[in-house]
Every structure is written in C-alpha cells, then in structure tokens.
Amino acid sequence: MSSSHLFVIALSIATLGVAAPALAAEEPAHTLVLRDGAIEIRDYAPQITASVEVDGSMARAGNSGFRPLANYIFGGNTARNGAGSDEIAMTTPVTQTRSQEIAMTSPVTQSMQGGDVWRVAFIMPEEWGMDTLPIPDDPRVQISEIPARRMAVIRFSGGASDSRFETKFDELVAYLDAEGHAQIGDPVYARYDPPWIPTPFRRNEVMVEIAPS
C-alpha cells in the first residue's frame, strides 16, 4: 500500500473515530420506492461486498475493520489472472452490522467474551463480479454476494455514535410498525462521508431489510 493510501486511512481513523470512506464516489444501484421525510424505501440491485468481522465497541470495530478492507482495495490482493494485483475504486457507504450469533471466521456477531462482533463492509463497484474480483491477500477479508432486496432507510446528519444509530433504528422500526411493513433483517449502519466533511453535514443512515409489499 502506498504512503498516500496509508495517510488517507490514518486520517479517516484519527479524524472520524470510526470507519469512513476516503473517497466517496459510486453508491449501490437502487430504485426509490417511497420517500416520507427522512425515511425512504429503496429496492437495491444485487451487491458484492468485501467484509471482515471484528469485535469490540462500534467505533473500535469500525477502526479495526477499515484497515484490512482498505488494504484489499488498494492492492493487497492477487489478480484473477495471477499477474500482480488490482486496485478497486472506493465506494460509499461503509457499512457495519451487528450479528446475533458467533461466526466461524471473519465478519459480525455477539462475542464470546461479552463484547459485540461486527461485520464491517465495503460495497464493490458494479463493474466487478464474483469471478473477476481479485483474491484478498488477507484471509480475514471475505467476498460475498448479496441478492436484490428491499430496504427501509432513515437518514440523519451529524455525528454517528452507537447511541444515535440505535435511536434512529428505533424511530425506523416504529415507522415500519405503524405502516405495516415487516422487518426481515438486522439493522445496517451506514456512513457516507470522508472525515474532512464537517460533522454537522455528514450523511449517515440506518437501513433494514423489509418484506416486499
């Protein structure tokens, strides 16, 4: 990894205190189904993610998970043709999910020692496929395919502490219950902005999969 890439990662961690994209560019393809104030329902196309599982608090896990994923996309990988490595464009958002069970290897969970385990994930750009993405050098990095799904999303600006994410998740669940939408997935916490964006203007979201209506 180049010194400039290391600087970006260090700045992201030091300034934000959590995982955040160094360069915000492509967002996952989706169709807006409904907008009601800060809440949206979106239909997402299939996605491929690179993810790692790390334990600890939300902020600590975000920091720990960001570096191996950044290393992967910045060239810590082996190209499918075996010739060197590939660089992958940074996308947005960086996501974090808490799981309810203990995982076997690398992405999200409730931990053995009472701490939480989180899956921190980068969404791969659309031009890459499961058969073309380079192979991670770090065995903790897992490449996974996520099928198309309908997501309910609540957007908020400012700081993105675990307590704020939990409060917004509660607001989203109350809205879904009132509107008769069935939640079928765990909350996904998403951060969109690089660390040099002033805190009041940062975009954050809580996302949860719901049943198609």
VENLIN-V184698 format. One record per residue. N is the residue number from 0. RES is the residue in one small letter. NEAR is the number of other C-alpha atoms within 10 Angstrom. Layout:
# VENLIN-V184698
n-><N & N>
res-><RES & RES>
near-><NEAR & NEAR>
This chain:
# VENLIN-V184698
n-><0 & 1 & 2 & 3 & 4 & 5 & 6 & 7 & 8 & 9 & 10 & 11 & 12 & 13 & 14 & 15 & 16 & 17 & 18 & 19 & 20 & 21 & 22 & 23 & 24 & 25 & 26 & 27 & 28 & 29 & 30 & 31 & 32 & 33 & 34 & 35 & 36 & 37 & 38 & 39 & 40 & 41 & 42 & 43 & 44 & 45 & 46 & 47 & 48 & 49 & 50 & 51 & 52 & 53 & 54 & 55 & 56 & 57 & 58 & 59 & 60 & 61 & 62 & 63 & 64 & 65 & 66 & 67 & 68 & 69 & 70 & 71 & 72 & 73 & 74 & 75 & 76 & 77 & 78 & 79 & 80 & 81 & 82 & 83 & 84 & 85 & 86 & 87 & 88 & 89 & 90 & 91 & 92 & 93 & 94 & 95 & 96 & 97 & 98 & 99 & 100 & 101 & 102 & 103 & 104 & 105 & 106 & 107 & 108 & 109 & 110 & 111 & 112 & 113 & 114 & 115 & 116 & 117 & 118 & 119 & 120 & 121 & 122 & 123 & 124 & 125 & 126 & 127 & 128 & 129 & 130 & 131 & 132 & 133 & 134 & 135 & 136 & 137 & 138 & 139 & 140 & 141 & 142 & 143 & 144 & 145 & 146 & 147 & 148 & 149 & 150 & 151 & 152 & 153 & 154 & 155 & 156 & 157 & 158 & 159 & 160 & 161 & 162 & 163 & 164 & 165 & 166 & 167 & 168 & 169 & 170 & 171 & 172 & 173 & 174 & 175 & 176 & 177 & 178 & 179 & 180 & 181 & 182 & 183 & 184 & 185 & 186 & 187 & 188 & 189 & 190 & 191 & 192 & 193 & 194 & 195 & 196 & 197 & 198 & 199 & 200 & 201 & 202 & 203 & 204 & 205 & 206 & 207 & 208 & 209 & 210 & 211 & 212>
res-><m & s & s & s & h & l & f & v & i & a & l & s & i & a & t & l & g & v & a & a & p & a & l & a & a & e & e & p & a & h & t & l & v & l & r & d & g & a & i & e & i & r & d & y & a & p & q & i & t & a & s & v & e & v & d & g & s & m & a & r & a & g & n & s & g & f & r & p & l & a & n & y & i & f & g & g & n & t & a & r & n & g & a & g & s & d & e & i & a & m & t & t & p & v & t & q & t & r & s & q & e & i & a & m & t & s & p & v & t & q & s & m & q & g & g & d & v & w & r & v & a & f & i & m & p & e & e & w & g & m & d & t & l & p & i & p & d & d & p & r & v & q & i & s & e & i & p & a & r & r & m & a & v & i & r & f & s & g & g & a & s & d & s & r & f & e & t & k & f & d & e & l & v & a & y & l & d & a & e & g & h & a & q & i & g & d & p & v & y & a & r & y & d & p & p & w & i & p & t & p & f & r & r & n & e & v & m & v & e & i & a & p & s>
near-><12 & 9 & 8 & 9 & 14 & 15 & 12 & 17 & 20 & 14 & 17 & 22 & 21 & 13 & 12 & 20 & 17 & 21 & 32 & 27 & 23 & 21 & 15 & 16 & 14 & 15 & 15 & 16 & 13 & 16 & 11 & 12 & 12 & 12 & 13 & 9 & 8 & 11 & 20 & 17 & 21 & 21 & 18 & 17 & 15 & 14 & 19 & 21 & 19 & 24 & 27 & 28 & 27 & 26 & 24 & 17 & 14 & 25 & 17 & 16 & 23 & 26 & 23 & 20 & 27 & 24 & 17 & 21 & 22 & 22 & 21 & 23 & 22 & 19 & 19 & 21 & 20 & 17 & 17 & 14 & 9 & 10 & 8 & 12 & 20 & 18 & 15 & 17 & 13 & 21 & 20 & 23 & 26 & 24 & 26 & 27 & 21 & 21 & 19 & 14 & 13 & 14 & 14 & 9 & 13 & 18 & 26 & 27 & 22 & 18 & 18 & 11 & 8 & 9 & 12 & 21 & 27 & 30 & 23 & 32 & 29 & 25 & 22 & 26 & 21 & 15 & 8 & 13 & 13 & 13 & 8 & 11 & 22 & 25 & 21 & 22 & 15 & 14 & 11 & 18 & 24 & 18 & 19 & 15 & 14 & 11 & 10 & 12 & 17 & 22 & 26 & 26 & 24 & 24 & 16 & 19 & 13 & 13 & 17 & 23 & 13 & 13 & 10 & 14 & 21 & 15 & 12 & 19 & 21 & 13 & 14 & 23 & 18 & 12 & 16 & 16 & 11 & 9 & 9 & 10 & 15 & 14 & 17 & 12 & 12 & 14 & 24 & 21 & 24 & 25 & 22 & 22 & 24 & 22 & 22 & 12 & 11 & 11 & 14 & 10 & 12 & 18 & 19 & 22 & 25 & 27 & 27 & 22 & 20 & 19 & 13 & 11 & 7>
